[in-house]
Every structure is written in C-alpha cells, then in structure tokens.
Amino acid sequence: MNNIGGCEMKKEEIIKFFLDTVTEFEPEKLEEYIAEIKKNSHSS
C-alpha cells in the first residue's frame, strides 16, 4: 500500500480517479494511459 501525501489510497481508487480525469479531457489517449499504468504496476 502506497502512502501518497500522508493519506492512503488503494491503487484501484487512484487508477479509477485517474481514468475518470483522463476520459474527461483526452478520451482518445485512454488506451495509451492504460498501457502505461499496466507497465508501471508490473515494475513497482
């Protein structure tokens, strides 16, 4: 579990929030971001 700014969030919650933000502004880049998240989650 990661501590971000002193408050704990589940990775799923972070991703959901992030994807909600992404789809609002750049839906065409959604797949790109998902690929990046998957790559990062494996290396962490």
mmCIF entry with sequence, helices, sheets and N, C-alpha, C, O atoms, coordinates in Angstrom:
data_MODEL
# 
_entry.id   MODEL 
# 
_entity.id                         1 
_entity.type                       polymer 
_entity.pdbx_number_of_molecules   1 
# 
_entity_poly.entity_id                      1 
_entity_poly.type                           'polypeptide(L)' 
_entity_poly.nstd_linkage                   no 
_entity_poly.nstd_monomer                   no 
_entity_poly.pdbx_seq_one_letter_code       MNNIGGCEMKKEEIIKFFLDTVTEFEPEKLEEYIAEIKKNSHSS 
_entity_poly.pdbx_seq_one_letter_code_can   MNNIGGCEMKKEEIIKFFLDTVTEFEPEKLEEYIAEIKKNSHSS 
_entity_poly.pdbx_strand_id                 A 
# 
loop_
_entity_poly_seq.entity_id 
_entity_poly_seq.num 
_entity_poly_seq.mon_id 
_entity_poly_seq.hetero 
1 1  MET n 
1 2  ASN n 
1 3  ASN n 
1 4  ILE n 
1 5  GLY n 
1 6  GLY n 
1 7  CYS n 
1 8  GLU n 
1 9  MET n 
1 10 LYS n 
1 11 LYS n 
1 12 GLU n 
1 13 GLU n 
1 14 ILE n 
1 15 ILE n 
1 16 LYS n 
1 17 PHE n 
1 18 PHE n 
1 19 LEU n 
1 20 ASP n 
1 21 THR n 
1 22 VAL n 
1 23 THR n 
1 24 GLU n 
1 25 PHE n 
1 26 GLU n 
1 27 PRO n 
1 28 GLU n 
1 29 LYS n 
1 30 LEU n 
1 31 GLU n 
1 32 GLU n 
1 33 TYR n 
1 34 ILE n 
1 35 ALA n 
1 36 GLU n 
1 37 ILE n 
1 38 LYS n 
1 39 LYS n 
1 40 ASN n 
1 41 SER n 
1 42 HIS n 
1 43 SER n 
1 44 SER n 
# 
_struct_asym.id          A 
_struct_asym.entity_id   1 
# 
loop_
_struct_conf.conf_type_id 
_struct_conf.id 
_struct_conf.pdbx_PDB_helix_id 
_struct_conf.beg_label_comp_id 
_struct_conf.beg_label_asym_id 
_struct_conf.beg_label_seq_id 
_struct_conf.pdbx_beg_PDB_ins_code 
_struct_conf.end_label_comp_id 
_struct_conf.end_label_asym_id 
_struct_conf.end_label_seq_id 
_struct_conf.pdbx_end_PDB_ins_code 
_struct_conf.beg_auth_comp_id 
_struct_conf.beg_auth_asym_id 
_struct_conf.beg_auth_seq_id 
_struct_conf.end_auth_comp_id 
_struct_conf.end_auth_asym_id 
_struct_conf.end_auth_seq_id 
_struct_conf.pdbx_PDB_helix_class 
_struct_conf.details 
_struct_conf.pdbx_PDB_helix_length 
HELX_P HELX_P1 AA1 LYS A 11 ? PHE A 25 ? LYS A 11 PHE A 25 1 ? 15 
HELX_P HELX_P2 AA2 PRO A 27 ? LYS A 29 ? PRO A 27 LYS A 29 5 ? 3  
HELX_P HELX_P3 AA3 LEU A 30 ? SER A 43 ? LEU A 30 SER A 43 1 ? 14 
# 
_struct_conf_type.id          HELX_P 
_struct_conf_type.criteria    ? 
_struct_conf_type.reference   ? 
# 
_struct_sheet.id               AA1 
_struct_sheet.type             ? 
_struct_sheet.number_strands   2 
_struct_sheet.details          ? 
# 
_struct_sheet_order.sheet_id     AA1 
_struct_sheet_order.range_id_1   1 
_struct_sheet_order.range_id_2   2 
_struct_sheet_order.offset       ? 
_struct_sheet_order.sense        anti-parallel 
# 
loop_
_struct_sheet_range.sheet_id 
_struct_sheet_range.id 
_struct_sheet_range.beg_label_comp_id 
_struct_sheet_range.beg_label_asym_id 
_struct_sheet_range.beg_label_seq_id 
_struct_sheet_range.pdbx_beg_PDB_ins_code 
_struct_sheet_range.end_label_comp_id 
_struct_sheet_range.end_label_asym_id 
_struct_sheet_range.end_label_seq_id 
_struct_sheet_range.pdbx_end_PDB_ins_code 
_struct_sheet_range.beg_auth_comp_id 
_struct_sheet_range.beg_auth_asym_id 
_struct_sheet_range.beg_auth_seq_id 
_struct_sheet_range.end_auth_comp_id 
_struct_sheet_range.end_auth_asym_id 
_struct_sheet_range.end_auth_seq_id 
AA1 1 ASN A 3 ? ILE A 4 ? ASN A 3 ILE A 4 
AA1 2 CYS A 7 ? GLU A 8 ? CYS A 7 GLU A 8 
# 
loop_
_atom_site.group_PDB 
_atom_site.id 
_atom_site.type_symbol 
_atom_site.label_atom_id 
_atom_site.label_alt_id 
_atom_site.label_comp_id 
_atom_site.label_asym_id 
_atom_site.label_entity_id 
_atom_site.label_seq_id 
_atom_site.pdbx_PDB_ins_code 
_atom_site.Cartn_x 
_atom_site.Cartn_y 
_atom_site.Cartn_z 
_atom_site.occupancy 
_atom_site.B_iso_or_equiv 
_atom_site.pdbx_formal_charge 
_atom_site.auth_seq_id 
_atom_site.auth_comp_id 
_atom_site.auth_asym_id 
_atom_site.auth_atom_id 
_atom_site.pdbx_PDB_model_num 
ATOM 1   N N  . MET A 1 1  ? 0.839   -1.207 0.000   1.00 0.00 ? 1  MET A N  1 
ATOM 2   C CA . MET A 1 1  ? 0.000   0.000  0.000   1.00 0.00 ? 1  MET A CA 1 
ATOM 3   C C  . MET A 1 1  ? 0.872   1.256  0.000   1.00 0.00 ? 1  MET A C  1 
ATOM 4   O O  . MET A 1 1  ? 1.790   1.400  0.808   1.00 0.00 ? 1  MET A O  1 
ATOM 5   N N  . ASN A 1 2  ? 0.563   2.140  -0.912  1.00 0.00 ? 2  ASN A N  1 
ATOM 6   C CA . ASN A 1 2  ? 1.358   3.356  -1.042  1.00 0.00 ? 2  ASN A CA 1 
ATOM 7   C C  . ASN A 1 2  ? 0.803   4.474  -0.174  1.00 0.00 ? 2  ASN A C  1 
ATOM 8   O O  . ASN A 1 2  ? -0.412  4.623  -0.040  1.00 0.00 ? 2  ASN A O  1 
ATOM 9   N N  . ASN A 1 3  ? 1.693   5.254  0.413   1.00 0.00 ? 3  ASN A N  1 
ATOM 10  C CA . ASN A 1 3  ? 1.298   6.459  1.128   1.00 0.00 ? 3  ASN A CA 1 
ATOM 11  C C  . ASN A 1 3  ? 1.530   7.653  0.220   1.00 0.00 ? 3  ASN A C  1 
ATOM 12  O O  . ASN A 1 3  ? 2.663   7.952  -0.157  1.00 0.00 ? 3  ASN A O  1 
ATOM 13  N N  . ILE A 1 4  ? 0.450   8.327  -0.123  1.00 0.00 ? 4  ILE A N  1 
ATOM 14  C CA . ILE A 1 4  ? 0.560   9.482  -1.013  1.00 0.00 ? 4  ILE A CA 1 
ATOM 15  C C  . ILE A 1 4  ? 0.086   10.716 -0.260  1.00 0.00 ? 4  ILE A C  1 
ATOM 16  O O  . ILE A 1 4  ? -1.087  10.821 0.098   1.00 0.00 ? 4  ILE A O  1 
ATOM 17  N N  . GLY A 1 5  ? 0.995   11.643 -0.025  1.00 0.00 ? 5  GLY A N  1 
ATOM 18  C CA . GLY A 1 5  ? 0.649   12.860 0.682   1.00 0.00 ? 5  GLY A CA 1 
ATOM 19  C C  . GLY A 1 5  ? 0.079   12.601 2.057   1.00 0.00 ? 5  GLY A C  1 
ATOM 20  O O  . GLY A 1 5  ? -0.730  13.387 2.551   1.00 0.00 ? 5  GLY A O  1 
ATOM 21  N N  . GLY A 1 6  ? 0.485   11.514 2.682   1.00 0.00 ? 6  GLY A N  1 
ATOM 22  C CA . GLY A 1 6  ? 0.055   11.207 4.032   1.00 0.00 ? 6  GLY A CA 1 
ATOM 23  C C  . GLY A 1 6  ? -1.303  10.547 4.126   1.00 0.00 ? 6  GLY A C  1 
ATOM 24  O O  . GLY A 1 6  ? -1.741  10.219 5.229   1.00 0.00 ? 6  GLY A O  1 
ATOM 25  N N  . CYS A 1 7  ? -1.991  10.338 3.008   1.00 0.00 ? 7  CYS A N  1 
ATOM 26  C CA . CYS A 1 7  ? -3.271  9.632  3.073   1.00 0.00 ? 7  CYS A CA 1 
ATOM 27  C C  . CYS A 1 7  ? -3.219  8.399  2.184   1.00 0.00 ? 7  CYS A C  1 
ATOM 28  O O  . CYS A 1 7  ? -2.730  8.443  1.055   1.00 0.00 ? 7  CYS A O  1 
ATOM 29  N N  . GLU A 1 8  ? -3.733  7.302  2.719   1.00 0.00 ? 8  GLU A N  1 
ATOM 30  C CA . GLU A 1 8  ? -3.661  6.042  1.991   1.00 0.00 ? 8  GLU A CA 1 
ATOM 31  C C  . GLU A 1 8  ? -4.809  5.911  1.000   1.00 0.00 ? 8  GLU A C  1 
ATOM 32  O O  . GLU A 1 8  ? -5.962  6.197  1.325   1.00 0.00 ? 8  GLU A O  1 
ATOM 33  N N  . MET A 1 9  ? -4.480  5.478  -0.205  1.00 0.00 ? 9  MET A N  1 
ATOM 34  C CA . MET A 1 9  ? -5.489  5.181  -1.215  1.00 0.00 ? 9  MET A CA 1 
ATOM 35  C C  . MET A 1 9  ? -5.156  3.832  -1.824  1.00 0.00 ? 9  MET A C  1 
ATOM 36  O O  . MET A 1 9  ? -3.987  3.493  -2.004  1.00 0.00 ? 9  MET A O  1 
ATOM 37  N N  . LYS A 1 10 ? -6.171  3.078  -2.133  1.00 0.00 ? 10 LYS A N  1 
ATOM 38  C CA . LYS A 1 10 ? -5.947  1.838  -2.858  1.00 0.00 ? 10 LYS A CA 1 
ATOM 39  C C  . LYS A 1 10 ? -5.522  2.175  -4.276  1.00 0.00 ? 10 LYS A C  1 
ATOM 40  O O  . LYS A 1 10 ? -5.948  3.183  -4.840  1.00 0.00 ? 10 LYS A O  1 
ATOM 41  N N  . LYS A 1 11 ? -4.680  1.324  -4.849  1.00 0.00 ? 11 LYS A N  1 
ATOM 42  C CA . LYS A 1 11 ? -4.242  1.517  -6.230  1.00 0.00 ? 11 LYS A CA 1 
ATOM 43  C C  . LYS A 1 11 ? -5.443  1.618  -7.167  1.00 0.00 ? 11 LYS A C  1 
ATOM 44  O O  . LYS A 1 11 ? -5.448  2.430  -8.091  1.00 0.00 ? 11 LYS A O  1 
ATOM 45  N N  . GLU A 1 12 ? -6.466  0.784  -6.923  1.00 0.00 ? 12 GLU A N  1 
ATOM 46  C CA . GLU A 1 12 ? -7.665  0.803  -7.767  1.00 0.00 ? 12 GLU A CA 1 
ATOM 47  C C  . GLU A 1 12 ? -8.358  2.160  -7.719  1.00 0.00 ? 12 GLU A C  1 
ATOM 48  O O  . GLU A 1 12 ? -8.856  2.645  -8.735  1.00 0.00 ? 12 GLU A O  1 
ATOM 49  N N  . GLU A 1 13 ? -8.386  2.772  -6.529  1.00 0.00 ? 13 GLU A N  1 
ATOM 50  C CA . GLU A 1 13 ? -9.034  4.075  -6.380  1.00 0.00 ? 13 GLU A CA 1 
ATOM 51  C C  . GLU A 1 13 ? -8.260  5.152  -7.120  1.00 0.00 ? 13 GLU A C  1 
ATOM 52  O O  . GLU A 1 13 ? -8.844  6.031  -7.754  1.00 0.00 ? 13 GLU A O  1 
ATOM 53  N N  . ILE A 1 14 ? -6.934  5.071  -7.029  1.00 0.00 ? 14 ILE A N  1 
ATOM 54  C CA . ILE A 1 14 ? -6.084  6.020  -7.741  1.00 0.00 ? 14 ILE A CA 1 
ATOM 55  C C  . ILE A 1 14 ? -6.304  5.895  -9.245  1.00 0.00 ? 14 ILE A C  1 
ATOM 56  O O  . ILE A 1 14 ? -6.491  6.890  -9.945  1.00 0.00 ? 14 ILE A O  1 
ATOM 57  N N  . ILE A 1 15 ? -6.277  4.661  -9.725  1.00 0.00 ? 15 ILE A N  1 
ATOM 58  C CA . ILE A 1 15 ? -6.455  4.413  -11.156 1.00 0.00 ? 15 ILE A CA 1 
ATOM 59  C C  . ILE A 1 15 ? -7.835  4.874  -11.621 1.00 0.00 ? 15 ILE A C  1 
ATOM 60  O O  . ILE A 1 15 ? -7.963  5.491  -12.678 1.00 0.00 ? 15 ILE A O  1 
ATOM 61  N N  . LYS A 1 16 ? -8.864  4.574  -10.833 1.00 0.00 ? 16 LYS A N  1 
ATOM 62  C CA . LYS A 1 16 ? -10.221 4.978  -11.207 1.00 0.00 ? 16 LYS A CA 1 
ATOM 63  C C  . LYS A 1 16 ? -10.313 6.498  -11.310 1.00 0.00 ? 16 LYS A C  1 
ATOM 64  O O  . LYS A 1 16 ? -10.860 7.029  -12.276 1.00 0.00 ? 16 LYS A O  1 
ATOM 65  N N  . PHE A 1 17 ? -9.778  7.188  -10.314 1.00 0.00 ? 17 PHE A N  1 
ATOM 66  C CA . PHE A 1 17 ? -9.774  8.648  -10.322 1.00 0.00 ? 17 PHE A CA 1 
ATOM 67  C C  . PHE A 1 17 ? -9.015  9.182  -11.532 1.00 0.00 ? 17 PHE A C  1 
ATOM 68  O O  . PHE A 1 17 ? -9.467  10.102 -12.214 1.00 0.00 ? 17 PHE A O  1 
ATOM 69  N N  . PHE A 1 18 ? -7.844  8.581  -11.785 1.00 0.00 ? 18 PHE A N  1 
ATOM 70  C CA . PHE A 1 18 ? -7.003  8.982  -12.900 1.00 0.00 ? 18 PHE A CA 1 
ATOM 71  C C  . PHE A 1 18 ? -7.713  8.783  -14.231 1.00 0.00 ? 18 PHE A C  1 
ATOM 72  O O  . PHE A 1 18 ? -7.723  9.677  -15.077 1.00 0.00 ? 18 PHE A O  1 
ATOM 73  N N  . LEU A 1 19 ? -8.311  7.601  -14.413 1.00 0.00 ? 19 LEU A N  1 
ATOM 74  C CA . LEU A 1 19 ? -9.007  7.305  -15.659 1.00 0.00 ? 19 LEU A CA 1 
ATOM 75  C C  . LEU A 1 19 ? -10.226 8.191  -15.850 1.00 0.00 ? 19 LEU A C  1 
ATOM 76  O O  . LEU A 1 19 ? -10.522 8.598  -16.973 1.00 0.00 ? 19 LEU A O  1 
ATOM 77  N N  . ASP A 1 20 ? -10.940 8.497  -14.770 1.00 0.00 ? 20 ASP A N  1 
ATOM 78  C CA . ASP A 1 20 ? -12.073 9.422  -14.870 1.00 0.00 ? 20 ASP A CA 1 
ATOM 79  C C  . ASP A 1 20 ? -11.609 10.785 -15.366 1.00 0.00 ? 20 ASP A C  1 
ATOM 80  O O  . ASP A 1 20 ? -12.271 11.414 -16.191 1.00 0.00 ? 20 ASP A O  1 
ATOM 81  N N  . THR A 1 21 ? -10.473 11.233 -14.861 1.00 0.00 ? 21 THR A N  1 
ATOM 82  C CA . THR A 1 21 ? -9.905  12.508 -15.277 1.00 0.00 ? 21 THR A CA 1 
ATOM 83  C C  . THR A 1 21 ? -9.472  12.464 -16.740 1.00 0.00 ? 21 THR A C  1 
ATOM 84  O O  . THR A 1 21 ? -9.745  13.385 -17.510 1.00 0.00 ? 21 THR A O  1 
ATOM 85  N N  . VAL A 1 22 ? -8.799  11.385 -17.107 1.00 0.00 ? 22 VAL A N  1 
ATOM 86  C CA . VAL A 1 22 ? -8.316  11.224 -18.479 1.00 0.00 ? 22 VAL A CA 1 
ATOM 87  C C  . VAL A 1 22 ? -9.469  11.198 -19.479 1.00 0.00 ? 22 VAL A C  1 
ATOM 88  O O  . VAL A 1 22 ? -9.421  11.882 -20.501 1.00 0.00 ? 22 VAL A O  1 
ATOM 89  N N  . THR A 1 23 ? -10.497 10.416 -19.190 1.00 0.00 ? 23 THR A N  1 
ATOM 90  C CA . THR A 1 23 ? -11.607 10.286 -20.132 1.00 0.00 ? 23 THR A CA 1 
ATOM 91  C C  . THR A 1 23 ? -12.343 11.609 -20.299 1.00 0.00 ? 23 THR A C  1 
ATOM 92  O O  . THR A 1 23 ? -12.944 11.867 -21.342 1.00 0.00 ? 23 THR A O  1 
ATOM 93  N N  . GLU A 1 24 ? -12.294 12.438 -19.272 1.00 0.00 ? 24 GLU A N  1 
ATOM 94  C CA . GLU A 1 24 ? -12.940 13.736 -19.350 1.00 0.00 ? 24 GLU A CA 1 
ATOM 95  C C  . GLU A 1 24 ? -12.215 14.653 -20.335 1.00 0.00 ? 24 GLU A C  1 
ATOM 96  O O  . GLU A 1 24 ? -12.859 15.391 -21.080 1.00 0.00 ? 24 GLU A O  1 
ATOM 97  N N  . PHE A 1 25 ? -10.903 14.613 -20.344 1.00 0.00 ? 25 PHE A N  1 
ATOM 98  C CA . PHE A 1 25 ? -10.129 15.564 -21.121 1.00 0.00 ? 25 PHE A CA 1 
ATOM 99  C C  . PHE A 1 25 ? -9.543  14.988 -22.410 1.00 0.00 ? 25 PHE A C  1 
ATOM 100 O O  . PHE A 1 25 ? -9.523  15.666 -23.437 1.00 0.00 ? 25 PHE A O  1 
ATOM 101 N N  . GLU A 1 26 ? -9.071  13.758 -22.365 1.00 0.00 ? 26 GLU A N  1 
ATOM 102 C CA . GLU A 1 26 ? -8.418  13.170 -23.533 1.00 0.00 ? 26 GLU A CA 1 
ATOM 103 C C  . GLU A 1 26 ? -8.832  11.718 -23.734 1.00 0.00 ? 26 GLU A C  1 
ATOM 104 O O  . GLU A 1 26 ? -8.019  10.811 -23.556 1.00 0.00 ? 26 GLU A O  1 
ATOM 105 N N  . PRO A 1 27 ? -10.100 11.489 -24.106 1.00 0.00 ? 27 PRO A N  1 
ATOM 106 C CA . PRO A 1 27 ? -10.565 10.098 -24.252 1.00 0.00 ? 27 PRO A CA 1 
ATOM 107 C C  . PRO A 1 27 ? -9.782  9.312  -25.299 1.00 0.00 ? 27 PRO A C  1 
ATOM 108 O O  . PRO A 1 27 ? -9.654  8.091  -25.197 1.00 0.00 ? 27 PRO A O  1 
ATOM 109 N N  . GLU A 1 28 ? -9.259  10.012 -26.303 1.00 0.00 ? 28 GLU A N  1 
ATOM 110 C CA . GLU A 1 28 ? -8.522  9.317  -27.364 1.00 0.00 ? 28 GLU A CA 1 
ATOM 111 C C  . GLU A 1 28 ? -7.187  8.767  -26.878 1.00 0.00 ? 28 GLU A C  1 
ATOM 112 O O  . GLU A 1 28 ? -6.584  7.921  -27.539 1.00 0.00 ? 28 GLU A O  1 
ATOM 113 N N  . LYS A 1 29 ? -6.729  9.241  -25.734 1.00 0.00 ? 29 LYS A N  1 
ATOM 114 C CA . LYS A 1 29 ? -5.451  8.762  -25.194 1.00 0.00 ? 29 LYS A CA 1 
ATOM 115 C C  . LYS A 1 29 ? -5.632  7.712  -24.109 1.00 0.00 ? 29 LYS A C  1 
ATOM 116 O O  . LYS A 1 29 ? -4.661  7.275  -23.490 1.00 0.00 ? 29 LYS A O  1 
ATOM 117 N N  . LEU A 1 30 ? -6.883  7.306  -23.879 1.00 0.00 ? 30 LEU A N  1 
ATOM 118 C CA . LEU A 1 30 ? -7.185  6.402  -22.772 1.00 0.00 ? 30 LEU A CA 1 
ATOM 119 C C  . LEU A 1 30 ? -6.380  5.107  -22.843 1.00 0.00 ? 30 LEU A C  1 
ATOM 120 O O  . LEU A 1 30 ? -5.789  4.687  -21.848 1.00 0.00 ? 30 LEU A O  1 
ATOM 121 N N  . GLU A 1 31 ? -6.356  4.479  -24.008 1.00 0.00 ? 31 GLU A N  1 
ATOM 122 C CA . GLU A 1 31 ? -5.627  3.209  -24.155 1.00 0.00 ? 31 GLU A CA 1 
ATOM 123 C C  . GLU A 1 31 ? -4.146  3.381  -23.866 1.00 0.00 ? 31 GLU A C  1 
ATOM 124 O O  . GLU A 1 31 ? -3.509  2.509  -23.274 1.00 0.00 ? 31 GLU A O  1 
ATOM 125 N N  . GLU A 1 32 ? -3.603  4.523  -24.293 1.00 0.00 ? 32 GLU A N  1 
ATOM 126 C CA . GLU A 1 32 ? -2.196  4.826  -24.055 1.00 0.00 ? 32 GLU A CA 1 
ATOM 127 C C  . GLU A 1 32 ? -1.911  4.875  -22.545 1.00 0.00 ? 32 GLU A C  1 
ATOM 128 O O  . GLU A 1 32 ? -0.929  4.306  -22.068 1.00 0.00 ? 32 GLU A O  1 
ATOM 129 N N  . TYR A 1 33 ? -2.778  5.558  -21.817 1.00 0.00 ? 33 TYR A N  1 
ATOM 130 C CA . TYR A 1 33 ? -2.619  5.669  -20.369 1.00 0.00 ? 33 TYR A CA 1 
ATOM 131 C C  . TYR A 1 33 ? -2.766  4.321  -19.675 1.00 0.00 ? 33 TYR A C  1 
ATOM 132 O O  . TYR A 1 33 ? -2.010  4.002  -18.757 1.00 0.00 ? 33 TYR A O  1 
ATOM 133 N N  . ILE A 1 34 ? -3.744  3.530  -20.120 1.00 0.00 ? 34 ILE A N  1 
ATOM 134 C CA . ILE A 1 34 ? -3.948  2.202  -19.531 1.00 0.00 ? 34 ILE A CA 1 
ATOM 135 C C  . ILE A 1 34 ? -2.698  1.342  -19.720 1.00 0.00 ? 34 ILE A C  1 
ATOM 136 O O  . ILE A 1 34 ? -2.269  0.656  -18.792 1.00 0.00 ? 34 ILE A O  1 
ATOM 137 N N  . ALA A 1 35 ? -2.120  1.379  -20.912 1.00 0.00 ? 35 ALA A N  1 
ATOM 138 C CA . ALA A 1 35 ? -0.901  0.621  -21.186 1.00 0.00 ? 35 ALA A CA 1 
ATOM 139 C C  . ALA A 1 35 ? 0.231   1.077  -20.266 1.00 0.00 ? 35 ALA A C  1 
ATOM 140 O O  . ALA A 1 35 ? 0.996   0.259  -19.755 1.00 0.00 ? 35 ALA A O  1 
ATOM 141 N N  . GLU A 1 36 ? 0.329   2.383  -20.062 1.00 0.00 ? 36 GLU A N  1 
ATOM 142 C CA . GLU A 1 36 ? 1.366   2.947  -19.201 1.00 0.00 ? 36 GLU A CA 1 
ATOM 143 C C  . GLU A 1 36 ? 1.167   2.507  -17.748 1.00 0.00 ? 36 GLU A C  1 
ATOM 144 O O  . GLU A 1 36 ? 2.124   2.145  -17.063 1.00 0.00 ? 36 GLU A O  1 
ATOM 145 N N  . ILE A 1 37 ? -0.074  2.542  -17.293 1.00 0.00 ? 37 ILE A N  1 
ATOM 146 C CA . ILE A 1 37 ? -0.392  2.114  -15.923 1.00 0.00 ? 37 ILE A CA 1 
ATOM 147 C C  . ILE A 1 37 ? -0.043  0.642  -15.727 1.00 0.00 ? 37 ILE A C  1 
ATOM 148 O O  . ILE A 1 37 ? 0.562   0.275  -14.720 1.00 0.00 ? 37 ILE A O  1 
ATOM 149 N N  . LYS A 1 38 ? -0.421  -0.197 -16.680 1.00 0.00 ? 38 LYS A N  1 
ATOM 150 C CA . LYS A 1 38 ? -0.128  -1.627 -16.576 1.00 0.00 ? 38 LYS A CA 1 
ATOM 151 C C  . LYS A 1 38 ? 1.377   -1.864 -16.526 1.00 0.00 ? 38 LYS A C  1 
ATOM 152 O O  . LYS A 1 38 ? 1.854   -2.674 -15.730 1.00 0.00 ? 38 LYS A O  1 
ATOM 153 N N  . LYS A 1 39 ? 2.131   -1.156 -17.381 1.00 0.00 ? 39 LYS A N  1 
ATOM 154 C CA . LYS A 1 39 ? 3.582   -1.286 -17.417 1.00 0.00 ? 39 LYS A CA 1 
ATOM 155 C C  . LYS A 1 39 ? 4.176   -0.877 -16.064 1.00 0.00 ? 39 LYS A C  1 
ATOM 156 O O  . LYS A 1 39 ? 5.046   -1.560 -15.523 1.00 0.00 ? 39 LYS A O  1 
ATOM 157 N N  . ASN A 1 40 ? 3.693   0.244  -15.533 1.00 0.00 ? 40 ASN A N  1 
ATOM 158 C CA . ASN A 1 40 ? 4.200   0.753  -14.258 1.00 0.00 ? 40 ASN A CA 1 
ATOM 159 C C  . ASN A 1 40 ? 3.843   -0.151 -13.092 1.00 0.00 ? 40 ASN A C  1 
ATOM 160 O O  . ASN A 1 40 ? 4.644   -0.327 -12.175 1.00 0.00 ? 40 ASN A O  1 
ATOM 161 N N  . SER A 1 41 ? 2.655   -0.721 -13.120 1.00 0.00 ? 41 SER A N  1 
ATOM 162 C CA . SER A 1 41 ? 2.227   -1.553 -11.995 1.00 0.00 ? 41 SER A CA 1 
ATOM 163 C C  . SER A 1 41 ? 3.021   -2.859 -11.935 1.00 0.00 ? 41 SER A C  1 
ATOM 164 O O  . SER A 1 41 ? 3.179   -3.438 -10.861 1.00 0.00 ? 41 SER A O  1 
ATOM 165 N N  . HIS A 1 42 ? 3.516   -3.319 -13.074 1.00 0.00 ? 42 HIS A N  1 
ATOM 166 C CA . HIS A 1 42 ? 4.342   -4.528 -13.070 1.00 0.00 ? 42 HIS A CA 1 
ATOM 167 C C  . HIS A 1 42 ? 5.751   -4.237 -12.543 1.00 0.00 ? 42 HIS A C  1 
ATOM 168 O O  . HIS A 1 42 ? 6.352   -5.087 -11.886 1.00 0.00 ? 42 HIS A O  1 
ATOM 169 N N  . SER A 1 43 ? 6.277   -3.053 -12.824 1.00 0.00 ? 43 SER A N  1 
ATOM 170 C CA . SER A 1 43 ? 7.647   -2.740 -12.439 1.00 0.00 ? 43 SER A CA 1 
ATOM 171 C C  . SER A 1 43 ? 7.756   -2.265 -10.988 1.00 0.00 ? 43 SER A C  1 
ATOM 172 O O  . SER A 1 43 ? 8.862   -2.160 -10.456 1.00 0.00 ? 43 SER A O  1 
ATOM 173 N N  . SER A 1 44 ? 6.626   -1.980 -10.345 1.00 0.00 ? 44 SER A N  1 
ATOM 174 C CA . SER A 1 44 ? 6.661   -1.496 -8.967  1.00 0.00 ? 44 SER A CA 1 
ATOM 175 C C  . SER A 1 44 ? 6.559   -2.673 -8.005  1.00 0.00 ? 44 SER A C  1 
ATOM 176 O O  . SER A 1 44 ? 6.571   -2.479 -6.789  1.00 0.00 ? 44 SER A O  1 
# 
